[in-house]
């Protein structure tokens, strides 16, 4: 509120992340106080959920045990991917 409107191409990139920001920070967001890592994790979990909801093929295969989805965060400085959410069975 009170801020200048973002250009449409930027607003379209940010829109899918906004729900995660509000889950972490609530309705009154103070940017300097928001845990960006937690926003990323919430966004990742929401993306995995939307994949399952949007694709019958994916959700059927996960349910059948022939597919798993791993949502991971990439740690740039370490060069590693850290799994955050796993849906389905992964053979070990």
QUIFENKA-V161568 format. One record per backbone hydrogen bond with DSSP energy under -0.5 kcal/mol. NH is the residue of the N-H (numbers start at 1). CO is the residue of the C=O. If there is no record, write none. Layout:
# QUIFENKA-V161568
nh:NH co:CO
nh:NH co:CO
This chain:
# QUIFENKA-V161568
nh:10 co:7
nh:11 co:7
nh:12 co:8
nh:13 co:9
nh:14 co:10
nh:15 co:11
nh:16 co:12
nh:17 co:14
nh:18 co:14
nh:19 co:15
nh:20 co:17
nh:21 co:17
nh:22 co:18
nh:23 co:19
nh:24 co:20
nh:25 co:21
nh:26 co:22
nh:29 co:27
nh:31 co:29
nh:33 co:30
nh:34 co:30
nh:34 co:31
nh:36 co:34
nh:39 co:35
nh:40 co:36
nh:41 co:37
nh:42 co:38
nh:43 co:39
nh:44 co:40
nh:45 co:41
nh:46 co:42
nh:47 co:43
nh:48 co:44
nh:49 co:45
nh:50 co:46
nh:51 co:47
nh:52 co:48
nh:53 co:49
nh:54 co:50
nh:55 co:51
nh:56 co:54
nh:59 co:55
nh:60 co:56
nh:61 co:57
nh:62 co:58
nh:63 co:59
nh:64 co:60
nh:65 co:61
nh:65 co:62
nh:66 co:61
nh:67 co:61
nh:69 co:87
nh:71 co:69
nh:71 co:85
nh:72 co:70
nh:73 co:82
nh:75 co:73
nh:75 co:80
nh:76 co:74
nh:78 co:75
nh:79 co:75
nh:80 co:75
nh:82 co:73
nh:83 co:81
nh:84 co:71
nh:85 co:71
nh:87 co:69
nh:88 co:86
nh:91 co:89
